[in-house]
């Protein structure tokens, strides 16, 4: 697949979350195992990982299908609660900010995953989605266990982006290829949920 593009659907991380998060991580690196901090421009919250997709399939099938799936989607929120080792705190590969999604975003993620499964040849099996932002990658293959640290933040979800990933000199570089704004107002339940 020479023309395949490593891609994913994600929510961009705005300055109100990124700035204090990255300041905290950068100030804490001395207390953590050796790690490679995620560049600010690469911060995102993945909704659906698509994998290596041929460009023609992205253009002719995936992008139109995502537009259809998001036609009635509403904004919502991700409520973050802690910085933790991921996927397993006892043997983490990444340092992440993790939390939970509002009901509209849970529905949005499931709709995208299930709606694209056939197009991409992915399994339609139910998978546990753990909303998180990867803020660093541990350099050691087996870093010591990480104790979760409370860190409260809220990420408004007002658009979904199709990102493509290219390998750069110092790691991956993510670029937004397509954007889909979620035009309707969030549900009252999403606006007041804590």
N, CA, C and O atoms as a DFTB+ gen file, in Angstrom:
776 C
 N C O
     1  1       0.843      -1.191       0.000
     2  2       0.000       0.000       0.000
     3  2       0.886       1.251       0.000
     4  3       1.037       1.910       1.029
     5  1       1.458       1.566      -1.139
     6  2       2.363       2.707      -1.219
     7  2       1.655       4.020      -0.947
     8  3       2.255       4.951      -0.411
     9  1       0.387       4.103      -1.311
    10  2      -0.341       5.357      -1.115
    11  2      -1.176       5.353       0.158
    12  3      -2.034       6.219       0.329
    13  1      -0.946       4.400       1.054
    14  2      -1.729       4.306       2.295
    15  2      -1.317       5.407       3.264
    16  3      -0.140       5.743       3.396
    17  1      -2.316       5.951       3.930
    18  2      -2.095       7.036       4.881
    19  2      -2.530       6.564       6.259
    20  3      -3.682       6.178       6.456
    21  1      -1.608       6.595       7.208
    22  2      -1.946       6.256       8.597
    23  2      -2.841       7.372       9.113
    24  3      -2.438       8.535       9.130
    25  1      -4.044       7.027       9.532
    26  2      -5.013       8.075       9.851
    27  2      -5.907       7.690      11.021
    28  3      -6.021       6.521      11.390
    29  1      -6.544       8.724      11.597
    30  2      -7.446       8.524      12.724
    31  2      -8.391       9.708      12.832
    32  3      -8.092      10.810      12.372
    33  1      -9.535       9.457      13.450
    34  2     -10.513      10.508      13.742
    35  2     -10.321      10.920      15.189
    36  3     -10.235      10.071      16.076
    37  1     -10.251      12.230      15.432
    38  2      -9.930      12.692      16.773
    39  2     -10.505      14.080      17.022
    40  3     -10.979      14.761      16.113
    41  1     -10.441      14.468      18.293
    42  2     -10.849      15.792      18.743
    43  2      -9.579      16.590      19.009
    44  3      -8.711      16.125      19.747
    45  1      -9.448      17.788      18.421
    46  2      -8.278      18.599      18.730
    47  2      -8.323      19.089      20.181
    48  3      -9.399      19.260      20.753
    49  1      -7.155      19.308      20.760
    50  2      -7.061      19.773      22.148
    51  2      -6.738      21.264      22.133
    52  3      -5.685      21.682      21.652
    53  1      -7.659      22.052      22.664
    54  2      -7.489      23.498      22.668
    55  2      -6.510      23.978      23.721
    56  3      -6.084      23.224      24.596
    57  1      -6.166      25.242      23.615
    58  2      -5.177      25.857      24.496
    59  2      -5.588      25.807      25.962
    60  3      -4.730      25.673      26.834
    61  1      -6.893      25.912      26.251
    62  2      -7.335      25.934      27.648
    63  2      -7.001      24.643      28.386
    64  3      -6.845      24.656      29.607
    65  1      -6.889      23.526      27.663
    66  2      -6.477      22.250      28.262
    67  2      -4.985      22.030      28.046
    68  3      -4.275      21.631      28.968
    69  1      -4.511      22.286      26.838
    70  2      -3.119      21.964      26.491
    71  2      -2.102      22.751      27.294
    72  3      -1.119      22.180      27.766
    73  1      -2.314      24.037      27.461
    74  2      -1.299      24.863      28.115
    75  2      -1.028      24.448      29.562
    76  3       0.128      24.206      29.908
    77  1      -2.059      24.357      30.427
    78  2      -1.758      23.934      31.799
    79  2      -1.309      22.474      31.892
    80  3      -0.494      22.131      32.749
    81  1      -1.830      21.624      31.029
    82  2      -1.443      20.214      31.041
    83  2       0.041      20.058      30.716
    84  3       0.768      19.376      31.437
    85  1       0.486      20.685      29.639
    86  2       1.879      20.537      29.234
    87  2       2.823      21.233      30.215
    88  3       3.944      20.768      30.424
    89  1       2.391      22.331      30.814
    90  2       3.220      22.994      31.837
    91  2       3.422      22.062      33.028
    92  3       4.524      21.971      33.568
    93  1       2.357      21.368      33.439
    94  2       2.443      20.432      34.556
    95  2       3.360      19.260      34.217
    96  3       4.198      18.872      35.031
    97  1       3.206      18.699      33.025
    98  2       4.032      17.557      32.618
    99  2       5.498      17.974      32.535
   100  3       6.370      17.273      33.048
   101  1       5.773      19.101      31.896
   102  2       7.159      19.558      31.757
   103  2       7.803      19.841      33.116
   104  3       8.997      19.605      33.301
   105  1       7.014      20.344      34.062
   106  2       7.547      20.629      35.400
   107  2       7.756      19.352      36.216
   108  3       8.468      19.371      37.220
   109  1       7.141      18.243      35.795
   110  2       7.193      16.993      36.566
   111  2       8.137      15.955      35.986
   112  3       8.279      14.877      36.562
   113  1       8.779      16.241      34.877
   114  2       9.593      15.206      34.225
   115  2      10.712      14.674      35.112
   116  3      11.114      13.520      34.961
   117  1      11.225      15.489      36.035
   118  2      12.293      15.030      36.927
   119  2      11.831      13.911      37.863
   120  3      12.651      13.121      38.331
   121  1      10.531      13.837      38.139
   122  2      10.003      12.840      39.073
   123  2       9.480      11.590      38.363
   124  3       8.992      10.666      39.013
   125  1       9.579      11.561      37.041
   126  2       9.038      10.452      36.264
   127  2      10.159       9.660      35.605
   128  3      11.271      10.166      35.459
   129  1       9.873       8.411      35.203
   130  2      10.862       7.677      34.408
   131  2      11.152       8.460      33.122
   132  3      10.355       9.317      32.739
   133  1      12.269       8.185      32.453
   134  2      12.588       8.905      31.213
   135  2      11.435       8.806      30.212
   136  3      10.878       7.733      29.983
   137  1      11.096       9.950      29.627
   138  2       9.976       9.971      28.689
   139  2      10.209      10.969      27.576
   140  3      11.043      11.869      27.675
   141  1       9.439      10.782      26.505
   142  2       9.429      11.710      25.368
   143  2       8.083      12.417      25.396
   144  3       7.043      11.799      25.171
   145  1       8.110      13.705      25.671
   146  2       6.876      14.483      25.793
   147  2       6.274      14.705      24.407
   148  3       6.991      15.005      23.452
   149  1       4.968      14.558      24.305
   150  2       4.254      14.778      23.055
   151  2       4.311      16.263      22.686
   152  3       3.997      17.110      23.523
   153  1       4.703      16.595      21.460
   154  2       4.665      18.005      21.062
   155  2       3.240      18.551      21.145
   156  3       2.276      17.863      20.809
   157  1       3.126      19.791      21.595
   158  2       1.824      20.431      21.759
   159  2       0.976      20.287      20.497
   160  3      -0.219      20.007      20.591
   161  1       1.570      20.473      19.321
   162  2       0.825      20.414      18.056
   163  2       0.242      19.025      17.784
   164  3      -0.679      18.896      16.977
   165  1       0.760      17.989      18.442
   166  2       0.272      16.624      18.228
   167  2      -0.796      16.200      19.232
   168  3      -1.331      15.098      19.113
   169  1      -1.120      17.028      20.206
   170  2      -2.115      16.633      21.208
   171  2      -3.486      16.475      20.556
   172  3      -3.921      17.325      19.780
   173  1      -4.148      15.389      20.881
   174  2      -5.483      15.105      20.358
   175  2      -6.117      14.034      21.237
   176  3      -5.443      13.405      22.053
   177  1      -7.409      13.836      21.063
   178  2      -8.120      12.759      21.746
   179  2      -8.706      11.867      20.650
   180  3      -9.636      12.266      19.950
   181  1      -8.159      10.666      20.508
   182  2      -8.590       9.770      19.440
   183  2      -9.996       9.234      19.708
   184  3     -10.312       8.776      20.806
   185  1     -10.820       9.307      18.677
   186  2     -12.151       8.703      18.710
   187  2     -12.124       7.332      18.045
   188  3     -12.638       6.358      18.597
   189  1     -11.519       7.256      16.847
   190  2     -11.429       5.998      16.110
   191  2     -10.100       5.973      15.357
   192  3      -9.806       6.870      14.567
   193  1      -9.298       4.930      15.612
   194  2      -8.064       4.742      14.852
   195  2      -8.419       4.004      13.571
   196  3      -9.026       2.934      13.621
   197  1      -8.050       4.559      12.428
   198  2      -8.406       3.974      11.139
   199  2      -7.315       3.060      10.597
   200  3      -7.606       2.113       9.866
   201  1      -6.061       3.336      10.952
   202  2      -4.949       2.549      10.450
   203  2      -4.424       3.108       9.144
   204  3      -4.674       4.266       8.811
   205  1      -3.690       2.280       8.399
   206  2      -3.140       2.685       7.099
   207  2      -4.220       2.485       6.042
   208  3      -4.573       1.355       5.703
   209  1      -4.736       3.588       5.530
   210  2      -5.856       3.549       4.587
   211  2      -5.392       4.124       3.252
   212  3      -4.806       5.206       3.227
   213  1      -5.641       3.423       2.132
   214  2      -5.275       3.982       0.833
   215  2      -5.941       5.349       0.626
   216  3      -7.091       5.557       1.012
   217  1      -5.202       6.266       0.014
   218  2      -5.711       7.624      -0.178
   219  2      -7.041       7.638      -0.921
   220  3      -7.934       8.418      -0.586
   221  1      -7.173       6.791      -1.913
   222  2      -8.423       6.751      -2.692
   223  2      -9.601       6.331      -1.807
   224  3     -10.702       6.864      -1.947
   225  1      -9.373       5.379      -0.898
   226  2     -10.436       4.943       0.022
   227  2     -10.802       6.082       0.979
   228  3     -11.979       6.302       1.264
   229  1      -9.790       6.803       1.474
   230  2     -10.076       7.964       2.325
   231  2     -10.944       8.969       1.579
   232  3     -11.975       9.406       2.090
   233  1     -10.527       9.335       0.369
   234  2     -11.228      10.366      -0.396
   235  2     -12.617       9.929      -0.855
   236  3     -13.575      10.695      -0.752
   237  1     -12.727       8.713      -1.358
   238  2     -13.976       8.273      -1.986
   239  2     -14.969       7.624      -1.027
   240  3     -16.172       7.626      -1.288
   241  1     -14.474       7.064       0.089
   242  2     -15.371       6.328       0.977
   243  2     -15.394       6.867       2.403
   244  3     -16.465       7.145       2.944
   245  1     -14.211       7.018       3.019
   246  2     -14.168       7.380       4.436
   247  2     -14.677       8.801       4.670
   248  3     -15.561       9.004       5.502
   249  1     -14.138       9.783       3.956
   250  2     -14.536      11.175       4.192
   251  2     -16.028      11.384       3.955
   252  3     -16.677      11.998       4.802
   253  1     -16.616      10.904       2.841
   254  2     -18.072      11.059       2.694
   255  2     -18.867      10.325       3.780
   256  3     -19.883      10.828       4.259
   257  1     -18.396       9.132       4.165
   258  2     -19.114       8.352       5.183
   259  2     -19.085       9.049       6.541
   260  3     -20.094       9.074       7.244
   261  1     -17.941       9.614       6.914
   262  2     -17.859      10.352       8.181
   263  2     -18.820      11.537       8.147
   264  3     -19.502      11.804       9.137
   265  1     -18.883      12.247       7.032
   266  2     -19.833      13.354       6.901
   267  2     -21.270      12.907       7.136
   268  3     -22.036      13.600       7.805
   269  1     -21.638      11.753       6.587
   270  2     -22.983      11.202       6.801
   271  2     -23.203      10.862       8.276
   272  3     -24.238      11.195       8.854
   273  1     -22.218      10.197       8.871
   274  2     -22.360       9.752      10.258
   275  2     -22.447      10.919      11.239
   276  3     -23.081      10.807      12.288
   277  1     -21.808      12.040      10.897
   278  2     -21.790      13.197      11.795
   279  2     -22.883      14.225      11.486
   280  3     -22.959      15.262      12.144
   281  1     -23.722      13.946      10.496
   282  2     -24.735      14.925      10.076
   283  2     -25.627      15.379      11.227
   284  3     -25.994      16.552      11.299
   285  1     -25.975      14.475      12.117
   286  2     -26.867      14.816      13.235
   287  2     -26.144      14.807      14.584
   288  3     -26.788      14.879      15.631
   289  1     -24.827      14.720      14.565
   290  2     -24.068      14.651      15.822
   291  2     -24.100      15.994      16.544
   292  3     -24.113      17.056      15.923
   293  1     -24.113      15.916      17.862
   294  2     -24.152      17.128      18.694
   295  2     -22.865      17.251      19.495
   296  3     -22.213      16.251      19.795
   297  1     -22.504      18.481      19.838
   298  2     -21.329      18.671      20.688
   299  2     -21.538      18.041      22.067
   300  3     -22.661      17.728      22.464
   301  1     -20.455      17.870      22.764
   302  2     -20.490      17.349      24.128
   303  2     -19.178      17.683      24.806
   304  3     -18.531      18.675      24.467
   305  1     -18.780      16.850      25.771
   306  2     -17.570      17.134      26.541
   307  2     -16.851      15.848      26.948
   308  3     -17.439      14.772      27.059
   309  1     -15.558      16.018      27.161
   310  2     -14.782      14.986      27.834
   311  2     -14.410      15.571      29.188
   312  3     -13.886      16.682      29.269
   313  1     -14.678      14.827      30.244
   314  2     -14.369      15.259      31.611
   315  2     -13.136      14.486      32.072
   316  3     -13.203      13.278      32.300
   317  1     -12.021      15.183      32.207
   318  2     -10.792      14.526      32.627
   319  2     -10.693      14.511      34.141
   320  3     -11.147      15.435      34.815
   321  1     -10.085      13.435      34.675
   322  2     -10.020      13.286      36.122
   323  2      -8.618      13.017      36.660
   324  3      -8.352      13.271      37.835
   325  1      -7.695      12.495      35.800
   326  2      -6.371      12.165      36.330
   327  2      -5.331      12.028      35.222
   328  3      -5.650      11.755      34.064
   329  1      -4.080      12.227      35.621
   330  2      -2.932      11.884      34.784
   331  2      -2.466      10.524      35.290
   332  3      -2.284      10.335      36.493
   333  1      -2.273       9.581      34.376
   334  2      -1.988       8.208      34.795
   335  2      -1.145       7.485      33.764
   336  3      -1.010       7.936      32.627
   337  1      -0.576       6.350      34.173
   338  2       0.100       5.452      33.250
   339  2      -0.945       4.734      32.412
   340  3      -2.044       4.462      32.894
   341  1      -0.617       4.423      31.163
   342  2      -1.589       3.842      30.237
   343  2      -0.864       2.860      29.329
   344  3       0.282       3.135      28.972
   345  1      -1.438       1.753      28.936
   346  2      -2.792       1.327      29.253
   347  2      -2.931       0.665      30.617
   348  3      -4.035       0.535      31.145
   349  1      -1.783       0.242      31.188
   350  2      -1.797      -0.408      32.498
   351  2      -0.901       0.398      33.436
   352  3       0.298       0.509      33.179
   353  1      -1.447       0.965      34.520
   354  2      -0.623       1.768      35.430
   355  2       0.567       1.007      36.019
   356  3       1.576       1.616      36.373
   357  1       0.454      -0.317      36.126
   358  2       1.540      -1.120      36.678
   359  2       2.684      -1.328      35.707
   360  3       3.810      -1.602      36.123
   361  1       2.412      -1.204      34.420
   362  2       3.429      -1.366      33.378
   363  2       3.080      -0.440      32.213
   364  3       2.736      -0.900      31.124
   365  1       3.169       0.856      32.452
   366  2       2.684       1.818      31.451
   367  2       3.638       1.999      30.272
   368  3       4.856       1.881      30.409
   369  1       3.054       2.288      29.115
   370  2       3.835       2.666      27.937
   371  2       3.714       4.169      27.677
   372  3       4.576       4.775      27.041
   373  1       2.631       4.754      28.181
   374  2       2.349       6.165      27.931
   375  2       1.923       6.851      29.222
   376  3       1.445       6.202      30.153
   377  1       2.098       8.155      29.271
   378  2       1.533       8.998      30.317
   379  2       0.379       9.745      29.670
   380  3       0.562      10.417      28.655
   381  1      -0.818       9.632      30.258
   382  2      -2.015      10.200      29.637
   383  2      -2.842      10.998      30.640
   384  3      -2.748      10.817      31.854
   385  1      -3.652      11.886      30.079
   386  2      -4.724      12.527      30.823
   387  2      -5.970      11.754      30.445
   388  3      -6.346      11.712      29.273
   389  1      -6.626      11.131      31.447
   390  2      -7.784      10.297      31.112
   391  2      -9.015      10.718      31.885
   392  3      -8.932      11.378      32.921
   393  1     -10.153      10.322      31.358
   394  2     -11.407      10.683      31.990
   395  2     -12.561       9.922      31.368
   396  3     -12.434       8.750      31.014
   397  1     -13.688      10.606      31.242
   398  2     -14.875       9.967      30.678
   399  2     -15.604      10.964      29.790
   400  3     -15.439      12.177      29.924
   401  1     -16.416      10.428      28.876
   402  2     -17.126      11.251      27.898
   403  2     -18.568      11.476      28.326
   404  3     -19.164      10.657      29.025
   405  1     -19.117      12.615      27.887
   406  2     -20.540      12.864      28.081
   407  2     -21.325      11.891      27.200
   408  3     -20.758      11.318      26.270
   409  1     -22.615      11.691      27.472
   410  2     -23.399      10.725      26.690
   411  2     -23.386      10.988      25.186
   412  3     -23.310      10.038      24.407
   413  1     -23.455      12.246      24.757
   414  2     -23.455      12.509      23.315
   415  2     -22.137      12.115      22.666
   416  3     -22.125      11.684      21.513
   417  1     -21.035      12.254      23.382
   418  2     -19.740      11.894      22.801
   419  2     -19.535      10.382      22.828
   420  3     -18.914       9.833      21.917
   421  1     -20.039       9.704      23.844
   422  2     -20.027       8.235      23.836
   423  2     -20.777       7.723      22.604
   424  3     -20.305       6.820      21.914
   425  1     -21.944       8.306      22.334
   426  2     -22.748       7.912      21.170
   427  2     -22.014       8.237      19.874
   428  3     -22.003       7.422      18.951
   429  1     -21.406       9.412      19.795
   430  2     -20.671       9.824      18.609
   431  2     -19.534       8.848      18.306
   432  3     -19.368       8.420      17.164
   433  1     -18.757       8.498      19.324
   434  2     -17.631       7.583      19.138
   435  2     -18.114       6.216      18.657
   436  3     -17.539       5.647      17.729
   437  1     -19.156       5.693      19.276
   438  2     -19.697       4.383      18.892
   439  2     -20.252       4.424      17.463
   440  3     -20.060       3.478      16.699
   441  1     -20.937       5.511      17.099
   442  2     -21.493       5.662      15.756
   443  2     -20.387       5.665      14.706
   444  3     -20.508       5.011      13.670
   445  1     -19.310       6.402      14.973
   446  2     -18.193       6.436      14.024
   447  2     -17.526       5.070      13.915
   448  3     -17.271       4.592      12.809
   449  1     -17.242       4.440      15.051
   450  2     -16.564       3.133      15.040
   451  2     -17.379       2.102      14.281
   452  3     -16.861       1.410      13.404
   453  1     -18.660       2.001      14.622
   454  2     -19.511       1.000      13.976
   455  2     -19.808       1.358      12.524
   456  3     -19.878       0.478      11.666
   457  1     -19.983       2.657      12.247
   458  2     -20.313       3.091      10.897
   459  2     -19.178       2.950       9.900
   460  3     -19.417       2.853       8.696
   461  1     -17.943       2.937      10.389
   462  2     -16.788       2.801       9.500
   463  2     -16.239       1.379       9.452
   464  3     -15.361       1.084       8.641
   465  1     -16.743       0.497      10.306
   466  2     -16.196      -0.868      10.394
   467  2     -16.265      -1.589       9.048
   468  3     -15.283      -2.197       8.622
   469  1     -17.389      -1.526       8.392
   470  2     -17.540      -2.238       7.127
   471  2     -16.677      -1.605       6.035
   472  3     -16.032      -2.314       5.263
   473  1     -16.667      -0.284       5.970
   474  2     -15.871       0.428       4.965
   475  2     -14.401       0.059       5.063
   476  3     -13.730      -0.106       4.044
   477  1     -13.897      -0.072       6.288
   478  2     -12.477      -0.316       6.503
   479  2     -12.129      -1.777       6.738
   480  3     -10.956      -2.124       6.871
   481  1     -13.142      -2.637       6.790
   482  2     -12.882      -4.045       7.041
   483  2     -12.483      -4.333       8.471
   484  3     -11.796      -5.318       8.742
   485  1     -12.915      -3.468       9.405
   486  2     -12.617      -3.671      10.826
   487  2     -13.701      -4.523      11.463
   488  3     -14.814      -4.626      10.948
   489  1     -13.365      -5.119      12.571
   490  2     -14.326      -5.889      13.347
   491  2     -15.367      -4.959      13.958
   492  3     -15.037      -3.849      14.375
   493  1     -16.612      -5.400      14.015
   494  2     -17.667      -4.603      14.641
   495  2     -17.814      -4.955      16.117
   496  3     -18.758      -4.507      16.769
   497  1     -16.893      -5.751      16.648
   498  2     -16.970      -6.135      18.055
   499  2     -16.934      -4.906      18.951
   500  3     -16.268      -3.913      18.659
   501  1     -17.661      -5.005      20.031
   502  2     -17.656      -3.925      21.023
   503  2     -16.280      -3.827      21.648
   504  3     -15.735      -4.818      22.135
   505  1     -15.721      -2.620      21.632
   506  2     -14.420      -2.389      22.253
   507  2     -14.594      -1.338      23.335
   508  3     -15.388      -0.409      23.189
   509  1     -13.858      -1.489      24.406
   510  2     -13.890      -0.514      25.487
   511  2     -13.095       0.709      25.058
   512  3     -11.886       0.619      24.846
   513  1     -13.762       1.848      24.929
   514  2     -13.092       3.103      24.577
   515  2     -12.727       3.831      25.860
   516  3     -13.594       4.074      26.700
   517  1     -11.475       4.175      26.020
   518  2     -11.002       4.906      27.202
   519  2     -10.534       6.283      26.750
   520  3      -9.407       6.420      26.274
   521  1     -11.378       7.309      26.889
   522  2     -10.984       8.644      26.432
   523  2      -9.722       9.126      27.147
   524  3      -9.652       9.129      28.376
   525  1      -8.723       9.536      26.351
   526  2      -7.463      10.010      26.934
   527  2      -6.691      10.848      25.924
   528  3      -6.907      10.756      24.716
   529  1      -5.791      11.663      26.449
   530  2      -4.839      12.419      25.642
   531  2      -3.453      11.903      26.028
   532  3      -3.086      11.942      27.202
   533  1      -2.685      11.423      25.058
   534  2      -1.331      10.963      25.343
   535  2      -0.421      12.174      25.456
   536  3      -0.250      12.922      24.494
   537  1       0.164      12.366      26.634
   538  2       1.028      13.533      26.851
   539  2       2.512      13.177      26.792
   540  3       3.352      14.064      26.643
   541  1       2.845      11.886      26.908
   542  2       4.249      11.467      26.813
   543  2       4.313       9.961      26.588
   544  3       3.370       9.225      26.881
   545  1       5.450       9.528      26.060
   546  2       5.746       8.109      25.858
   547  2       6.968       7.776      26.708
   548  3       7.971       8.489      26.669
   549  1       6.883       6.706      27.466
   550  2       8.028       6.295      28.279
   551  2       9.109       5.697      27.385
   552  3       8.826       4.903      26.488
   553  1      10.341       6.090      27.646
   554  2      11.460       5.614      26.834
   555  2      11.843       4.180      27.206
   556  3      12.240       3.401      26.339
   557  1      11.724       3.827      28.493
   558  2      12.053       2.471      28.936
   559  2      10.961       1.511      28.499
   560  3       9.778       1.850      28.480
   561  1      11.386       0.308      28.149
   562  2      10.386      -0.696      27.765
   563  2       9.538      -1.134      28.954
   564  3       8.369      -1.484      28.795
   565  1      10.131      -1.113      30.145
   566  2       9.411      -1.513      31.355
   567  2       9.604      -0.456      32.433
   568  3      10.348      -0.681      33.388
   569  1       8.948       0.695      32.296
   570  2       9.101       1.720      33.337
   571  2       8.421       1.275      34.628
   572  3       7.582       0.374      34.629
   573  1       8.797       1.916      35.711
   574  2       8.196       1.576      37.004
   575  2       6.711       1.952      36.992
   576  3       6.289       2.785      36.190
   577  1       5.929       1.350      37.869
   578  2       4.505       1.693      37.954
   579  2       4.310       3.192      38.237
   580  3       5.129       3.829      38.900
   581  1       3.228       3.718      37.726
   582  2       2.904       5.138      37.883
   583  2       1.645       5.263      38.722
   584  3       0.629       4.635      38.423
   585  1       1.709       6.067      39.766
   586  2       0.527       6.351      40.578
   587  2      -0.252       7.487      39.928
   588  3       0.316       8.531      39.609
   589  1      -1.532       7.288      39.735
   590  2      -2.369       8.310      39.107
   591  2      -2.409       9.564      39.971
   592  3      -2.431       9.490      41.200
   593  1      -2.419      10.709      39.311
   594  2      -2.476      12.003      39.985
   595  2      -3.748      12.715      39.560
   596  3      -3.979      12.879      38.362
   597  1      -4.591      13.149      40.509
   598  2      -5.814      13.865      40.121
   599  2      -5.483      15.115      39.299
   600  3      -4.567      15.869      39.629
   601  1      -6.237      15.312      38.238
   602  2      -6.055      16.481      37.381
   603  2      -7.380      16.715      36.676
   604  3      -7.726      16.000      35.736
   605  1      -8.110      17.703      37.127
   606  2      -9.456      17.974      36.614
   607  2      -9.391      18.948      35.442
   608  3      -8.724      19.980      35.518
   609  1     -10.079      18.618      34.374
   610  2     -10.191      19.506      33.215
   611  2     -11.386      19.053      32.385
   612  3     -11.879      17.936      32.540
   613  1     -11.833      19.920      31.522
   614  2     -12.955      19.605      30.642
   615  2     -12.593      20.021      29.225
   616  3     -12.128      21.139      29.003
   617  1     -12.803      19.130      28.272
   618  2     -12.530      19.406      26.872
   619  2     -13.848      19.484      26.118
   620  3     -14.516      18.463      25.954
   621  1     -14.244      20.676      25.651
   622  2     -15.441      20.759      24.820
   623  2     -15.180      20.060      23.482
   624  3     -14.110      20.217      22.893
   625  1     -16.144      19.302      23.015
   626  2     -16.028      18.615      21.730
   627  2     -17.003      19.283      20.774
   628  3     -18.207      19.030      20.820
   629  1     -16.470      20.138      19.909
   630  2     -17.290      20.895      18.970
   631  2     -16.980      20.546      17.519
   632  3     -17.664      21.013      16.608
   633  1     -15.951      19.724      17.298
   634  2     -15.620      19.287      15.945
   635  2     -14.874      17.961      16.009
   636  3     -14.273      17.607      17.023
   637  1     -14.932      17.243      14.899
   638  2     -14.174      16.010      14.717
   639  2     -13.242      16.249      13.545
   640  3     -13.641      16.831      12.537
   641  1     -11.999      15.799      13.676
   642  2     -11.009      15.978      12.619
   643  2     -10.476      14.631      12.146
   644  3     -10.317      13.695      12.929
   645  1     -10.205      14.557      10.853
   646  2      -9.474      13.432      10.290
   647  2      -8.014      13.838      10.251
   648  3      -7.637      14.777       9.551
   649  1      -7.193      13.120      11.011
   650  2      -5.761      13.389      11.060
   651  2      -5.032      12.361      10.213
   652  3      -5.453      11.208      10.114
   653  1      -3.929      12.791       9.602
   654  2      -3.012      11.845       8.980
   655  2      -1.679      11.956       9.693
   656  3      -1.286      13.034      10.139
   657  1      -0.997      10.848       9.792
   658  2       0.258      10.772      10.528
   659  2       1.396      10.470       9.567
   660  3       1.313       9.555       8.748
   661  1       2.456      11.253       9.683
   662  2       3.667      11.008       8.905
   663  2       4.835      10.915       9.873
   664  3       4.839      11.575      10.913
   665  1       5.813      10.107       9.539
   666  2       6.984       9.994      10.397
   667  2       7.920      11.167      10.131
   668  3       8.367      11.372       9.003
   669  1       8.212      11.933      11.180
   670  2       9.131      13.047      11.076
   671  2      10.479      12.685      11.674
   672  3      10.683      11.557      12.124
   673  1      11.379      13.621      11.678
   674  2      12.726      13.398      12.190
   675  2      12.732      13.029      13.671
   676  3      13.544      12.211      14.105
   677  1      11.824      13.633      14.452
   678  2      11.785      13.404      15.905
   679  2      10.509      12.681      16.350
   680  3      10.089      12.817      17.499
   681  1       9.905      11.930      15.462
   682  2       8.686      11.212      15.805
   683  2       7.558      11.573      14.852
   684  3       7.774      12.292      13.877
   685  1       6.364      11.083      15.126
   686  2       5.256      11.337      14.209
   687  2       4.837      12.806      14.191
   688  3       4.963      13.526      15.182
   689  1       4.340      13.218      13.040
   690  2       3.775      14.554      12.859
   691  2       2.330      14.358      12.401
   692  3       2.077      13.670      11.411
   693  1       1.386      14.962      13.119
   694  2      -0.025      14.814      12.784
   695  2      -0.520      16.078      12.098
   696  3      -0.244      17.194      12.536
   697  1      -1.272      15.871      10.992
   698  2      -1.849      16.992      10.251
   699  2      -3.343      16.748      10.070
   700  3      -3.779      15.630       9.794
   701  1      -4.116      17.817      10.230
   702  2      -5.558      17.714      10.004
   703  2      -5.811      17.723       8.502
   704  3      -5.387      18.628       7.783
   705  1      -6.506      16.698       8.056
   706  2      -6.843      16.598       6.632
   707  2      -8.262      17.080       6.354
   708  3      -8.533      17.641       5.292
   709  1      -9.162      16.865       7.297
   710  2     -10.574      17.247       7.116
   711  2     -11.169      17.578       8.476
   712  3     -10.780      16.999       9.491
   713  1     -12.120      18.519       8.490
   714  2     -12.803      18.913       9.734
   715  2     -14.313      18.832       9.537
   716  3     -14.839      19.157       8.473
   717  1     -15.002      18.386      10.600
   718  2     -16.460      18.361      10.609
   719  2     -16.947      19.064      11.869
   720  3     -16.891      18.479      12.951
   721  1     -17.427      20.309      11.761
   722  2     -17.971      20.987      12.948
   723  2     -19.263      20.310      13.404
   724  3     -20.049      19.837      12.583
   725  1     -19.467      20.269      14.695
   726  2     -20.713      19.749      15.265
   727  2     -21.554      20.982      15.592
   728  3     -21.332      21.640      16.609
   729  1     -22.505      21.287      14.737
   730  2     -23.132      22.606      14.734
   731  2     -24.191      22.832      15.811
   732  3     -24.416      23.975      16.211
   733  1     -24.840      21.788      16.284
   734  2     -25.927      21.996      17.232
   735  2     -25.404      22.248      18.632
   736  3     -24.273      21.891      18.959
   737  1     -26.240      22.866      19.455
   738  2     -25.875      23.117      20.854
   739  2     -25.866      21.813      21.633
   740  3     -26.640      20.910      21.313
   741  1     -25.000      21.682      22.663
   742  2     -24.989      20.465      23.477
   743  2     -26.288      20.305      24.261
   744  3     -26.977      21.275      24.575
   745  1     -26.594      19.055      24.562
   746  2     -27.760      18.781      25.405
   747  2     -27.590      19.427      26.768
   748  3     -26.468      19.626      27.235
   749  1     -28.700      19.752      27.401
   750  2     -28.629      20.294      28.760
   751  2     -27.922      19.320      29.693
   752  3     -27.163      19.740      30.567
   753  1     -28.162      18.032      29.519
   754  2     -27.515      17.033      30.387
   755  2     -26.001      17.102      30.238
   756  3     -25.271      16.978      31.221
   757  1     -25.525      17.301      29.000
   758  2     -24.088      17.416      28.773
   759  2     -23.551      18.694      29.370
   760  3     -22.438      18.707      29.895
   761  1     -24.314      19.768      29.303
   762  2     -23.847      21.061      29.801
   763  2     -23.739      21.104      31.321
   764  3     -22.912      21.834      31.868
   765  1     -24.583      20.316      32.010
   766  2     -24.585      20.370      33.468
   767  2     -23.897      19.165      34.112
   768  3     -23.703      19.141      35.327
   769  1     -23.531      18.176      33.315
   770  2     -22.916      16.960      33.855
   771  2     -21.575      17.269      34.505
   772  3     -20.796      18.069      33.986
   773  1     -21.309      16.631      35.646
   774  2     -20.026      16.853      36.330
   775  2     -19.230      15.581      36.375
   776  3     -18.122      15.565      36.910
